[in-house]
Amino acid sequence: MTTQNLIIYKFTALYHILEELGLDLNIKVTLADTENSLKEKVKNLNNCLIVSNKKHSKIGNQFVLDNTPINIFKLVEKINIEFLKIQFNSQSEFKVKNYIIDLNSREMLINDTKLKLTEKEINTIIYLSELNKPVSVDELQEKVWSYQSDIETHTVETHIYRLRKKILKTFNDNEFIISKKNGYQIK
């Protein structure tokens, strides 16, 4: 089990309380009392949660504890829920080439440009990008569409054609999925 990183920002009293509980809760608790120390701590930690007693703009993964006093068990429960949200969000993104595939919103993104995708399109992109070699139509039919390879169908070709067309129209990228003589590939 990995230790979760909790940064208490400008809330010294809470830091002292949680520091004592940190080892029992498998949480590493640190205090940041200035904006610079916060930036330095965030830079060195992955998936951290920042707790403060008021909302600070420009701070991500922030949990505002503005309703005190609070039962310690409720506080621990709220902190755990926030850690679960961070974990869920970090697992929802998949990077392919220069693009990010957001599995929750089913979108493909680069910079500020977004493209809505279907579940099959996302599954096709992920399957092709993970193999890093040309994938035959039969293999895509079997692995992505769960079709038997002896069935005559042009489902894969049609979907790839439409997906490439959408990507070309939105991102002007004609090289995202390339055709090889033995299948399709994302390099």
N, C-alpha and C positions, 0 to 999 in steps of 0.2 A: 504494500500500500504506500503510495507516495504522500509526502508531506505537502499540505496545502499552505500557500503563502498568504498571510493576512497582514496588510499594512494599515496601521491606525494613523490617520492623518489629522493632526492638530486636535487630538482628543486624548490627552495624557491619562486621565482617570480611567478611561476604558482600557487603555493599553496595559496599565498595571493589573487590572482585573484579569484580562485575557492572557497576559503573559504567564500568570500562575497556572491557568487552565490549559495553556497551549500544548504541553506535552501529553496530557491526558486525552486531548481532542485530536491529536496528530496534526496540529496546526502550528506553523512557525509564525510567530507574531513579532512584528517590528514596528517601530515608531518613526514617523516622519513628521517633524515639526515645522519644516519649511517647504516651500514649493520645490526648491532645488534638491533637497534631500529626497523628496518624493520622486522626482524625475529620475534621480540616480538609482533609487531602489527598484523602481518599475523597470528600468532598463536592464537590470541584472536578474530579474525574476520572470519566469514564465507563468502564465495563468494565475495572476494574483488578484486578490479582492482588496479594495480600498474602502475602509470604513471611516466615516467622519460624522460630525454632528450637524453639518449643514451642506447643502448642495454646492459643489464647485464645478463650474463649467470647465471644459477642456480636460476633464478627468473621466476616463472610461472605467468600466468594471467597478463602479462606485455604489456602495450601499450607505444610505443616509440614515443614521440613527438619531432622529430628532424627537422621538417620543419616549423620553425617559422619566421616571425609572421604568425598567423592564425586568421581568423575571429572567433569570440567567438561562433557564432551559429554553425559554422562548427566543432569547437572543441567539443561543447556539443553533437552534432550529432554523432561524432566519438566515444565519451565516451559512449553514450547510445548504440551504435552498439556493442561495446566491452562488455558491461554488458549483452546484449542479447545473445551474443556468450557464455559467461560464464553460463548463465541460461540454454541455450540449452544443453550445454555439461553436466551440472550437472543433468539434467533431463534424460539424455540418458543412465545412468548407473543404473542397477538393481542388487542388491546383493542377491545371493541365496547360502546358506551354506557358504563355503569359496570362492566361485566363484563370479566373476563380469560378468554380461551379458551386453555387450555394444550394445544397441539397434540401434545405428547408423551404426556401422560396422557389425552388426549381428555376434558378436563373443562372445565366452565364454572364460574367462581368469582366470588363477591362476598363480601367479608369472610371469614367462616369457613364459608360454605355452598358446597357443591360439587354439581355435577350431571354425571353421566357422559353422554357423547354418543357417537353413532356417527360414523363418518367422513363419511357423507352429510349428517348434521345439521351437522357442523362446516363442510363445504364449502358447504352452503346458507347458513349464517349469514355466512360470510366473503364469499361472492358477493353476497348482499343488502347487506351493510354497505359493501362497496367501491363499489357503484354509486350508493348514496345517491339512488335514484329508484325508483318502482314497477317491479317486474320481472314480466313476464307468465309465466304457467304454461308456455307454449310455450318461452320463453327458458330457464327453469329446467330444463325437460325436456332441452333440447339441451345446455346448458352444464354442468349439474351431474350429470345422469343419462345424458347422451350418447344420448338417445332421439331418434328422428326426430319432428318436430313433427306429422306427419300420422297418427301412431299414436294411437288413442283409448285413453287411460289416465288414471287418477286418482291415479297415483303421487305426483305433486307435492302435490296437495291433501291426500292422506292423510298424507304425511310432515310437511307443515307443520302440519296439525291435531294430530298426535301430539307434535310438537316444542313447539308452543304450550302444549299440555296439560301436558307435563313442566315447562316453564319456569314456568307458572302454579302448579303444585303445589309446586315447590321454592322459587321466589323470590317467589311471589305477584305476578308481573308479567304483567299482561294486555295490555300495550302494547309488548312487545318486538318482535314481528313483527306489523305491522298490515296489514289487507286494504284495498286500494284497488280502485276499479272496473277498473283496468287492470293489477292484479297485487298482489304482496306487497312490503312495504318495511320496512326497519329504519331509523329516524330517529335 
